[in-house]
């Protein structure tokens, strides 16, 4: 249950398995509360402000997986993706 809603963004093909990753949109919007809508997440990504594992990612559905580091250049914040199994 990614969001509890009817629709959820599907992560694109990438370095992590489909069932073991979260799209960048869900991390920025639902977990970190940097955006309220998917359109805002898209705007943030297209400004090239987000780095995943120290590479700029402009794809809003890029799969972020276990132990990935998400850097936000503008606020100088760094987050590591770690799952809580509870």
C-alpha positions in Angstrom: 0.0 0.0 0.0 2.1 2.9 -1.3 -0.3 5.8 -0.6 -3.6 4.4 0.4 -5.3 5.8 -2.7 -6.7 4.3 -5.9 -3.8 5.4 -8.2 -0.1 5.3 -7.5 2.9 6.2 -9.8 4.7 3.3 -11.2 8.5 3.4 -11.0 10.3 3.2 -14.3 12.8 0.5 -15.2 16.0 1.1 -13.2 18.6 -0.3 -10.8 16.0 -1.6 -8.2 13.2 -4.2 -8.5 9.7 -3.0 -9.0 8.5 -4.3 -5.7 11.5 -3.1 -3.7 11.6 0.5 -4.7 9.7 3.8 -4.3 9.3 6.3 -7.2 11.1 9.6 -6.6 7.6 11.3 -6.7 6.4 9.4 -3.6 9.6 10.2 -1.7 9.4 13.9 -2.5 5.6 14.3 -2.1 4.4 11.9 0.5 7.5 11.3 2.7 9.5 14.5 2.6 6.5 16.9 2.0 8.4 19.0 -0.6 5.5 19.1 -2.9 1.7 18.8 -2.7 1.0 17.5 -6.2 2.7 15.4 -8.9 3.0 18.5 -11.1 5.0 20.3 -8.4 7.3 17.2 -8.1 7.8 17.4 -11.9 8.8 21.1 -11.6 11.3 20.3 -8.9 12.9 17.5 -10.9 13.1 19.6 -14.1 15.0 22.3 -12.3 17.7 19.7 -11.8 17.7 20.1 -8.0 17.5 16.4 -7.0 20.4 14.0 -7.0 20.1 10.3 -6.4 23.4 8.7 -5.5 25.2 11.9 -6.5 23.7 11.9 -10.1 21.1 14.5 -11.2 17.8 12.8 -11.9 15.1 14.6 -13.8 12.7 11.6 -14.0 9.9 11.9 -11.5 9.3 8.1 -11.5 12.9 7.2 -11.0 13.1 4.1 -8.7 14.8 4.9 -5.4 15.7 1.8 -3.4 17.3 0.6 -0.2 20.4 2.6 0.8 20.1 5.2 -2.0 21.1 8.7 -1.0 18.8 11.6 -2.1 20.5 15.0 -2.2 18.6 18.2 -2.5 21.1 20.9 -3.6 19.1 24.0 -2.8 18.5 23.2 0.9 21.8 21.2 1.3 19.9 18.2 2.7 20.8 14.6 2.3 18.5 11.6 2.9 19.1 7.9 2.8 16.3 5.5 1.9 15.9 2.9 4.6 12.8 0.8 5.0 10.8 0.4 8.2 9.4 -3.1 8.2 6.8 -2.4 11.0 
